Amino acid sequence: MVGPKTVVIIVSDGWERGDTTRLAHEMSVLHRRAYRVIWLNPLKGHQGYEPLAAGMAAALPYVDHFLPANTIESLERLKRTLAKLG
């Protein structure tokens, strides 16, 4: 159950294949139901990365916090982000 107190954490590189219409729809629903949506992308921590993949482009409008997930420091950043939400 996702409700108004739920923080959803998604860990993905966003490289969905094919039609992303359903992904965008489901992200929209998730965003409306959850308190916050956090997307952790291991590629985001690399210099020069841009979220150009179709999956990321479809999901990003519904993501509250788009964070890297490629180092211990990036996970510390997640911890700080979660602490601010509490």
C-alpha positions as CSV (number, residue, x, y, z in Angstrom):
1,M,0.0,0.0,0.0
2,V,1.3,3.4,-1.0
3,G,-0.3,6.3,1.0
4,P,0.3,9.9,1.9
5,K,3.1,9.0,4.4
6,T,5.0,6.6,2.0
7,V,8.4,7.4,0.6
8,V,9.0,5.3,-2.4
9,I,12.6,4.6,-3.4
10,I,13.3,3.3,-6.9
11,V,16.7,2.0,-7.9
12,S,17.1,1.8,-11.6
13,D,19.2,3.2,-14.5
14,G,16.0,4.1,-16.3
15,W,17.0,2.3,-19.5
16,E,13.5,0.9,-20.2
17,R,12.9,-0.4,-23.7
18,G,9.9,0.1,-25.9
19,D,6.9,2.2,-25.3
20,T,7.2,4.1,-22.0
21,T,3.5,5.3,-22.0
22,R,2.6,2.8,-19.2
23,L,5.7,3.8,-17.2
24,A,4.7,7.4,-17.3
25,H,1.1,6.6,-16.3
26,E,2.2,4.4,-13.4
27,M,4.7,7.0,-12.2
28,S,2.0,9.6,-12.3
29,V,-0.3,7.4,-10.1
30,L,2.6,6.6,-7.8
31,H,3.5,10.3,-7.5
32,R,-0.1,11.2,-6.6
33,R,-0.4,8.5,-3.9
34,A,3.0,8.7,-2.2
35,Y,4.4,11.4,0.0
36,R,7.7,11.5,-2.0
37,V,9.3,9.5,-4.8
38,I,13.0,9.1,-4.8
39,W,14.8,7.7,-7.8
40,L,18.4,6.4,-7.3
41,N,20.2,6.0,-10.5
42,P,23.8,4.6,-10.5
43,L,24.6,6.3,-13.8
44,K,23.7,9.8,-12.4
45,G,26.9,9.9,-10.4
46,H,29.1,9.8,-13.6
47,Q,30.4,13.0,-15.0
48,G,28.5,14.1,-18.1
49,Y,25.5,11.8,-17.4
50,E,22.2,13.2,-18.7
51,P,18.8,11.4,-18.3
52,L,18.1,11.0,-22.0
53,A,16.9,7.4,-22.0
54,A,13.2,7.1,-22.7
55,G,12.5,5.5,-19.4
56,M,14.1,8.3,-17.4
57,A,12.5,11.0,-19.5
58,A,9.1,9.4,-18.9
59,A,9.7,9.0,-15.1
60,L,11.4,12.3,-14.2
61,P,8.3,14.5,-14.2
62,Y,7.0,12.4,-11.3
63,V,10.2,12.1,-9.3
64,D,10.7,14.4,-6.3
65,H,14.4,13.6,-5.7
66,F,16.7,12.3,-8.5
67,L,19.9,11.1,-6.8
68,P,23.0,9.2,-7.8
69,A,23.6,5.7,-6.3
70,N,27.2,4.9,-7.3
71,T,29.3,5.6,-4.2
72,I,29.1,5.5,-0.4
73,E,28.8,9.3,-0.4
74,S,25.8,9.1,-2.7
75,L,24.1,6.8,-0.2
76,E,25.0,9.2,2.6
77,R,23.3,11.9,0.5
78,L,20.2,9.7,0.4
79,K,20.4,9.4,4.2
80,R,20.5,13.1,4.5
81,T,17.6,13.5,2.1
82,L,15.5,11.0,4.1
83,A,16.3,12.7,7.3
84,K,15.0,16.0,5.9
85,L,11.7,14.4,5.0
86,G,11.1,13.0,8.5
